[in-house]
Amino acid sequence: MPSRLPADDPLPAVARFGIAVAAFAVAQLARLRFRVGSGMASITWGEAALIVCLHLVPGGWLPAAALLGAGLAWTVLSLADRRLPVETVRIAASLTAATALAVVVAASLGAPLLAAPTPELALALAAGAVTYLLSCAWLGGVTVALRHGVPMGPPLFAALRGKLLMFVGNVGVGLVVVALLEIDARWLLLLPPALWLLQQTYRHRLRAEEERRAWRAFADATAALNQLDERGVVAAAVAGALNLFGAELVDVDVARGDGRWRRYRGDSGGQLVDREIAAPARSEPGPGPQELVRLLTVGATRVGELRVRFPRSAPPCDRERDALAAFSDALAAALHDAATHRELRLVTARSSYEAVHDPLTGLLNRAAMLSKGDQALRQRAHDHPVALLLLDIDQFKEVNDTLGHAAGDQLLRLTANRLGALTRPGDLLGRLGGDEFALLLTTVPVVGGRTAPMAYTLRQAREIAERLAAPTEVAGVRMSVEVSVGVVVADAGTADLTELLRRADIAMYQAKEGGGSVAAYDSSRDAASTDQLALLAELREALATDDQLVLALQPAVDLSTGAPTGVEALIRWRHPRRGWLGPGDFIRPVENSEQLGTFTRYVLDKALAVAAEWGREGLDVPISVNVSARSLLDSKLPAEIGEALRRHQVPPHRLVLEITETVVMSELEVIDEVLATLRSMGVQLAVDDFGTGFSSLTFLTRVAVDELKVDRSFVIRMAESPEAAAIVRTTLGLAHELGLRVVAEGVETAEQRLALADLGCTAAQGYHFFKPMPADKVGAVLGSLLDTAQGNVFPLRADGAS
């Protein structure tokens, strides 16, 4: 390629060089920009300017012309874009290098300077333009890769794809200009409108392509947010924001349900790190010119914050702001859903845990113990011995009644912890309910004959009982936890866990009755235990009839006048098969069963029916009914008693409820409220078996009662025991000071009656006066007593002897 113009050239060399400089400058100023990854790419008329300049100016001048033209153009553009001067130098140098390579390629294929247009010339110019395009794209890709630490391939191909259409147009425009210069330069006056239309076409095409790319990227980014966990959502959000906005850095701050915040940060290199941060301010912070910040909210709930940092070369525009707003809404919804899903998983896990664990101790509950126990039995050989220990805490009810249920719960947790420390791998430990624990031993040794497993298990049970009995402190009171342990040993294939529990329960009650801490299952006692279960089933039938459970009424009399002071209602069971049963035969099982409430209402109804009949006969005598401790835990009891009094039309003062000292010593609020409500209704309260408890002289300071009943054990021994007489005398003095009535129970002889009278006791009941009698006879007896008292004749014996 010639480097000098012909001697007869009509244009001075300086003019041609100036045209080249101007052509390169105008080509850069008429740019179109589009985003490529984390940066911006520009489409210019550079190829067209190169082709025209190759025809008009010697090739050796073009690098200098490109440097001056591009430098002037990008200096102006940098002022508008706020680019650093070094960025202008880099771009100008890149364009100069690309121009030099293009000149070399074009010159090697032809001599374009002032040459006539031919296909060969067109091929040489097109080759130079392709070299210019590839050089510019490669140099831009290297810059992006080095600046942002990303692979060069994606931005390079994205830039080439975006420039392809305008490149074809540029080559065409350049060749047309060369042809017009050869035909008649005046035709160039028609080019500006055409070039403007072509520029608008390029702009529309780029914008449409970028919109399609942006929407496709937005759809992919939001679809990727459909994750079930927080980190998955954030990772997808960071990757999506980096791709969608070509960002340098993305921060996602997430608000946790416990008030903590966590920041996830991702950069264009693909790294994602997270750390805990302080809660951001409620107001949206003011971002810098290269940042966009959005609060992530769902309704009024703030779930996080999104911060996107754009590269200096590609600051955010209105389109990015709108896209970020939509993306933030999708991210907020995804984070909210992930948090909800996490809570759901926690609730599900907690529900699954609570379904098989006791909420107080964390041990297996009864259902899980039965299920896992049967599974463990099936996994053992059928003839392999297994053992079941059933433990029940002795005097647990007294702990609850005396120290309160919170102390009882503390004792249960303490016992569970100690048992857990004694449990070996493979064993199953559970709380069956109340104060009962079960321990299934699946590794019982078989060496030493058939009796060895039982001997081993009994040793284990005694060791456990001794360990549990180690002194401890519960609710500030130092105590020893004593247990009764029922032991059963059987081959794994001979019974399921339900049957083993039944046998162990029998053994455990044998331990309680025998006074020892451990007892082995005795099959000979099995019938008695099953008979007790049958008795409860038969009681249910008895409560549904009206002729089996009957009242036996025993009057109490005034020792001075002989007038009746009250009648105690005692229940008897006229069993169709077993005959007459006293309270000792069935009351204790009833108190520990679910039938207690029904039984209590039945007895009260029977007693009030009798009292109502007395009222119709003009007898104003109170009737006493014993109430179990468990009955006073029912807050509905006062309402039920009030309804029964109204139904039978019995005044409340004619009903006396007899309670035990262990009941009134309980500090449970529900018992206090029940007793207070009954007193406010007018129902009288009596303390039965007074003097037998450990708190006889202290409970009266907290619970208001009307009557004290001296236990028969003191009355019987009063004549020969000064101590028993002292207790009776002290009780009478205490009652006199507090304004309470006193009734001595169990008076069987005239000597006891006279001794009580000498001590100042005013009322008594017992076989010396009357045995318990049927309800249809007591009315006549009461009437006779009243008549006798009015005549001042008082028989000392129930048979009328005076």
C-alpha angles and dihedrals in degrees: 000000000000114000095200134061123241116271092243094052107143092212121068115242091243090057093051091048090049089051089053093049091048092047093053092046095049091046091057096043092054091063133148118208132208134170121260114185108299095349144047128258124205128215112206139168089254096125092051091048090048093053093048092046092049087058097044105034133045111261094239091064097051100081089054092045090049091049093051096041096044091042092053093045096047092045088060092043093047091057089055094043095040091236122168117253090244089060090055090050091050094051093046091049092049093051091046091052091047090049092051092052091047091051091051093050095045093046091051090057100041149334106265098171106115089331122151113257111265135155089256090053091048090052092051093048092047091050090052090050092050090051090050091050095048093045093051092046094048094048090048091049092052090051093051092046093050095043098047102025095238131131113276097225102075097050091042094054091041090054093047091048091051094047098044098091095045091044091059089048092047092053090048093048092048093051091047091052090050091050093048091050089057094045102040126324091215089075087071089077088075094057103078096069091045092048091049091053090047090050090052090048090052091048093050091046093051093046093050092047092048092048091052091048092047094049091046090050091045091051091048092046095049093043089054089058089072094104131135099222134055098242092049091052093047094046090052091046094051093047091046094049092048091052098037097048101024086236127180094211136011125194122190114188112196126199113219124213091247093059096260123125129216127196121212115194127191131177135196089267090070098250119140120193130171138195140166116266139181116269110275120238117276093240120074110259120238107256125212122251090269095049138075120196127190130181112230109224137163107199105313093335117104108215100170149304134266123210122184122188116202124204117263090243093055111038118185121272133195092276091056090048092053092045091048091052092053093043091050092054091052091047092049091052091047093050091047091050091047091051090048091049090049091051089047090052090049092048091047091048091046091048091048090050094046091048091066103025134071107245094218102048104017091233124129112285124229096270093048091045091055094046098044091039093056089047091052091049091052091052093057125077112268093243095043111111120240128181134211124202118197112195126194123183112237118231091006091141090057090054090052093045095045104035101022135249093287089063090046090054090049090052091050092051091048091051091047091052093050092047091048090054089053096047117105128214111281094026122114122224124186144158111237095193138286109019096331123115128182127206119190113201111202098172101063110155117241100198115113106042135286094309095053097083092053093046091049093048093048090052090050091049093050091048090051091049091050093048092050091049092063107123116263139166122252121180089343093308120112111224144154118241108225120188139190112223126199114200128199126175123192142150112273093241098050102071143010122238093263090060092044090052091051091053093044090051090056090050092048092056089047087057091051094048094044094052094236127114097233132040132172123226112273113196091204089067093049095087092056091052094048088047089059090054089050089050091058091049090051090049089059088058091045091055089055092057131062104220108055105062108056135174123246109197125203119189124218116214138206107252092216103044103015091232116146111259095185146321126245116217114220121184123228128184118222095200114197092220107020098043124222114357124193125214091266090063097059114002097088095052089047092053090055095046136079090250094074095097093050091045093050092050090048094053093045091050091050093048094047091049089057092045090051090054090052089052091054088052092051096253112140098192123139120234122216125214126187114234123201121234091241091055090063090059088069108092089198093063097093092051091049092049091047091051091049091050091052093046093053093036092232118151111242093238090065091064117081118187114205114212133176128244092247088060097052093044091062114108094206109133093219092060091047090051093047093050092045091050092050091050091049089053090057096252112144123233126212129186110227123210091012114193098031096090129079093241105046096131098042107047093066090068090066107029123055113219136168104215143028121207113204110222117251092235090071094043094052093050096038097100097052101027119068089191093057090046090050091053091051091047092049092048091051091050092048092049091049091052092049095042094244131145119242126209120186113215130211100026105171106160139045089238091059090048092051092046090053091049090050089053091052099255110157103194139029144167134200146106091298087071108022139344117222107283138190119275094245091061103041094074092063091046092052091049090050092050091051092049091047092049091052088053090049091234110129120185114214093208133048091237090064100256111145 
